[in-house]
């Protein structure tokens, strides 16, 4: 059984949304879509009424930071110059 998701778990929600929507262009995603997609997740167990823009923005930010092109590479030394 998967862990239940709640609004205060923005990182966990973001990971589930990445898996549920792997080819979405995040630049085109609205907070309304994040809300709809989150409450549609089977693991989501919180009250949809408790959401606010700050929570949705936190999910968006976590999602953005987890995209491969936004991750900091640690397998090479940093550019100095």
Secondary structure by P-SEA (a helix, b strand, c coil): ccccccccaaaaaaaaaaaaccccccccccaaaaaaaaaaccccccccccccaaaaaaaaaaaaaaccccccccccccccc
